[in-house]
Amino acid sequence: MAGNFADIRERGVKQIHFIVSDGLSGMKNVITEIYPHAKYQPCVVHVMRNILAKVRVQHRNIIATEIKEVFHAKDKQEAEQLFMKFTQNGKISIPT
């Protein structure tokens, strides 16, 4: 993984502003090492899949709907409010 980013840098890409990835283990560390100023975001599709994989099948539709509301919020404040509402309803527990 690090080799791929190092290769990109060696081919002349000196600066990357934003990277979205599938959230592979260690990806953020590699990006920070090679492109320290790049902002990193895990792909929301992969985040959704990972969450739903931990939810009972009969609850997946409602959880998916509520997660999408968070992802589609008009701004950060609304997203934070929707996320707090979602987690306070006891429908999901966030690992620490």
DRENPA-3360 file (N, C-alpha, C; in nm, 2 decimals, always signed):
BEGIN
1 = MAGNFADI = +0.08/-0.12/+0.00/+0.00/+0.00/+0.00/+0.09/+0.13/+0.00 ~ +0.19/+0.13/+0.09/+0.27/+0.25/+0.10/+0.35/+0.26/-0.04 ~ +0.39/+0.15/-0.10/+0.46/+0.15/-0.22/+0.38/+0.22/-0.33 ~ +0.25/+0.20/-0.33/+0.16/+0.27/-0.43/+0.17/+0.42/-0.42 ~ +0.15/+0.47/-0.30/+0.16/+0.61/-0.28/+0.30/+0.67/-0.30 ~ +0.40/+0.59/-0.26/+0.54/+0.64/-0.29/+0.56/+0.65/-0.44 ~ +0.51/+0.55/-0.51/+0.53/+0.55/-0.66/+0.46/+0.67/-0.72 ~ +0.34/+0.70/-0.67/+0.27/+0.82/-0.72/+0.35/+0.95/-0.70;
9 = RERGVKQI = +0.40/+0.96/-0.58/+0.48/+1.07/-0.54/+0.61/+1.08/-0.63 ~ +0.67/+0.97/-0.65/+0.80/+0.96/-0.74/+0.77/+1.00/-0.88 ~ +0.64/+0.98/-0.92/+0.61/+1.01/-1.06/+0.56/+1.16/-1.07 ~ +0.58/+1.24/-0.97/+0.56/+1.38/-0.98/+0.44/+1.44/-0.90 ~ +0.36/+1.36/-0.84/+0.24/+1.41/-0.77/+0.29/+1.46/-0.63 ~ +0.32/+1.58/-0.62/+0.38/+1.64/-0.50/+0.28/+1.66/-0.39 ~ +0.15/+1.69/-0.42/+0.05/+1.73/-0.32/-0.08/+1.67/-0.36 ~ -0.14/+1.61/-0.26/-0.28/+1.56/-0.27/-0.36/+1.63/-0.16;
17 = HFIVSDGL = -0.47/+1.69/-0.19/-0.55/+1.76/-0.10/-0.65/+1.67/-0.02 ~ -0.70/+1.57/-0.09/-0.81/+1.49/-0.03/-0.81/+1.35/-0.08 ~ -0.82/+1.25/+0.01/-0.82/+1.11/-0.03/-0.94/+1.04/+0.03 ~ -1.01/+0.97/-0.05/-1.12/+0.88/+0.00/-1.08/+0.74/-0.03 ~ -1.09/+0.65/+0.07/-1.06/+0.51/+0.05/-1.16/+0.42/+0.12 ~ -1.14/+0.29/+0.10/-1.23/+0.20/+0.15/-1.20/+0.17/+0.30 ~ -1.11/+0.23/+0.36/-1.08/+0.22/+0.50/-0.99/+0.10/+0.54 ~ -0.91/+0.05/+0.45/-0.82/-0.06/+0.48/-0.74/-0.02/+0.60;
25 = SGMKNVIT = -0.71/-0.12/+0.68/-0.63/-0.11/+0.80/-0.50/-0.05/+0.76 ~ -0.46/+0.06/+0.83/-0.33/+0.12/+0.81/-0.33/+0.23/+0.70 ~ -0.44/+0.24/+0.62/-0.44/+0.33/+0.51/-0.42/+0.48/+0.55 ~ -0.48/+0.52/+0.66/-0.47/+0.66/+0.71/-0.32/+0.69/+0.74 ~ -0.26/+0.59/+0.81/-0.12/+0.61/+0.85/-0.03/+0.62/+0.73 ~ -0.05/+0.54/+0.63/+0.03/+0.55/+0.51/+0.01/+0.68/+0.44 ~ -0.11/+0.73/+0.43/-0.14/+0.85/+0.36/-0.07/+0.97/+0.44 ~ -0.08/+0.97/+0.57/-0.02/+1.07/+0.65/+0.13/+1.07/+0.64;
33 = EIYPHAKY = +0.19/+0.96/+0.62/+0.33/+0.95/+0.61/+0.38/+1.01/+0.47 ~ +0.31/+0.98/+0.37/+0.36/+1.02/+0.23/+0.30/+1.15/+0.19 ~ +0.18/+1.18/+0.23/+0.11/+1.31/+0.20/+0.06/+1.37/+0.33 ~ +0.15/+1.42/+0.41/+0.10/+1.47/+0.55/+0.00/+1.57/+0.55 ~ -0.02/+1.65/+0.45/-0.12/+1.76/+0.45/-0.25/+1.71/+0.39 ~ -0.26/+1.59/+0.34/-0.38/+1.54/+0.27/-0.49/+1.51/+0.38 ~ -0.61/+1.55/+0.35/-0.72/+1.51/+0.44/-0.77/+1.38/+0.39 ~ -0.81/+1.30/+0.49/-0.85/+1.16/+0.46/-1.00/+1.14/+0.51;
41 = QPCVVHVM = -1.07/+1.07/+0.43/-1.21/+1.03/+0.46/-1.24/+0.89/+0.42 ~ -1.29/+0.81/+0.51/-1.33/+0.67/+0.46/-1.45/+0.69/+0.37 ~ -1.46/+0.60/+0.28/-1.57/+0.60/+0.18/-1.70/+0.57/+0.26 ~ -1.80/+0.65/+0.24/-1.93/+0.63/+0.31/-2.00/+0.50/+0.28 ~ -1.98/+0.46/+0.15/-2.04/+0.33/+0.12/-1.98/+0.22/+0.20 ~ -1.85/+0.22/+0.21/-1.78/+0.12/+0.29/-1.81/+0.13/+0.44 ~ -1.83/+0.25/+0.49/-1.87/+0.27/+0.63/-2.01/+0.21/+0.65 ~ -2.10/+0.24/+0.56/-2.23/+0.19/+0.57/-2.23/+0.04/+0.57;
49 = RNILAKVR = -2.16/-0.02/+0.48/-2.15/-0.17/+0.47/-2.10/-0.23/+0.60 ~ -1.99/-0.17/+0.65/-1.93/-0.22/+0.78/-2.03/-0.21/+0.89 ~ -2.11/-0.10/+0.90/-2.21/-0.09/+1.01/-2.32/-0.19/+0.99 ~ -2.37/-0.20/+0.87/-2.48/-0.29/+0.85/-2.45/-0.43/+0.86 ~ -2.32/-0.47/+0.84/-2.27/-0.61/+0.86/-2.29/-0.65/+1.01 ~ -2.29/-0.55/+1.10/-2.30/-0.58/+1.24/-2.44/-0.57/+1.30 ~ -2.54/-0.54/+1.21/-2.68/-0.52/+1.25/-2.76/-0.65/+1.21 ~ -2.85/-0.68/+1.29/-2.94/-0.80/+1.26/-3.02/-0.76/+1.13;
57 = VQHRNIIA = -3.04/-0.87/+1.05/-3.10/-0.85/+0.92/-3.23/-0.78/+0.93 ~ -3.31/-0.81/+1.03/-3.45/-0.75/+1.04/-3.44/-0.60/+1.07 ~ -3.32/-0.55/+1.12/-3.31/-0.41/+1.15/-3.23/-0.33/+1.05 ~ -3.18/-0.39/+0.95/-3.09/-0.33/+0.85/-3.16/-0.21/+0.78 ~ -3.28/-0.23/+0.73/-3.35/-0.12/+0.66/-3.36/+0.01/+0.74 ~ -3.41/+0.00/+0.86/-3.43/+0.12/+0.94/-3.29/+0.18/+0.98 ~ -3.20/+0.10/+1.01/-3.06/+0.15/+1.04/-3.00/+0.22/+0.91 ~ -3.02/+0.16/+0.80/-2.96/+0.21/+0.67/-3.03/+0.35/+0.65;
65 = TEIKEVFH = -3.16/+0.36/+0.67/-3.23/+0.48/+0.64/-3.18/+0.59/+0.73 ~ -3.16/+0.56/+0.86/-3.11/+0.66/+0.96/-2.97/+0.70/+0.93 ~ -2.88/+0.61/+0.89/-2.75/+0.64/+0.86/-2.74/+0.73/+0.74 ~ -2.83/+0.70/+0.64/-2.83/+0.79/+0.52/-2.87/+0.93/+0.55 ~ -2.96/+0.95/+0.65/-3.00/+1.08/+0.69/-2.88/+1.16/+0.74 ~ -2.79/+1.09/+0.82/-2.67/+1.16/+0.87/-2.58/+1.19/+0.75 ~ -2.56/+1.10/+0.66/-2.47/+1.13/+0.55/-2.52/+1.24/+0.45 ~ -2.65/+1.25/+0.45/-2.71/+1.35/+0.36/-2.75/+1.48/+0.42;
73 = AKDKQEAE = -2.70/+1.50/+0.55/-2.73/+1.62/+0.62/-2.68/+1.74/+0.54 ~ -2.75/+1.86/+0.56/-2.71/+1.98/+0.48/-2.58/+2.04/+0.52 ~ -2.54/+2.02/+0.65/-2.42/+2.07/+0.70/-2.37/+1.99/+0.82 ~ -2.25/+2.02/+0.87/-2.19/+1.95/+0.98/-2.28/+1.95/+1.11 ~ -2.34/+2.06/+1.14/-2.42/+2.07/+1.26/-2.54/+1.98/+1.25 ~ -2.61/+1.98/+1.14/-2.72/+1.89/+1.12/-2.68/+1.74/+1.13 ~ -2.57/+1.71/+1.07/-2.51/+1.57/+1.07/-2.49/+1.53/+1.21 ~ -2.43/+1.62/+1.29/-2.40/+1.59/+1.43/-2.53/+1.57/+1.51;
81 = QLFMKFTQ = -2.63/+1.65/+1.49/-2.76/+1.64/+1.56/-2.82/+1.50/+1.52 ~ -2.82/+1.47/+1.39/-2.88/+1.34/+1.35/-2.81/+1.22/+1.40 ~ -2.68/+1.24/+1.41/-2.59/+1.13/+1.46/-2.62/+1.11/+1.61 ~ -2.63/+1.22/+1.68/-2.66/+1.21/+1.83/-2.80/+1.14/+1.85 ~ -2.89/+1.19/+1.77/-3.03/+1.13/+1.78/-3.02/+0.98/+1.75 ~ -2.95/+0.94/+1.65/-2.94/+0.80/+1.61/-2.88/+0.72/+1.72 ~ -2.77/+0.76/+1.78/-2.70/+0.68/+1.88/-2.78/+0.69/+2.01 ~ -2.85/+0.80/+2.04/-2.92/+0.80/+2.17/-3.04/+0.71/+2.17;
89 = NGKISIPT = -3.09/+0.68/+2.05/-3.21/+0.59/+2.05/-3.17/+0.45/+2.08 ~ -3.04/+0.42/+2.10/-3.00/+0.29/+2.14/-3.00/+0.19/+2.03 ~ -3.00/+0.24/+1.91/-3.01/+0.15/+1.79/-2.87/+0.11/+1.75 ~ -2.77/+0.17/+1.79/-2.63/+0.14/+1.76/-2.54/+0.17/+1.87 ~ -2.44/+0.09/+1.90/-2.34/+0.12/+2.00/-2.21/+0.14/+1.92 ~ -2.14/+0.24/+1.96/-2.02/+0.28/+1.89/-1.90/+0.22/+1.97 ~ -1.82/+0.13/+1.91/-1.70/+0.07/+1.98/-1.60/+0.18/+2.02 ~ -1.54/+0.17/+2.13/-1.44/+0.27/+2.17/-1.30/+0.22/+2.15;
% end
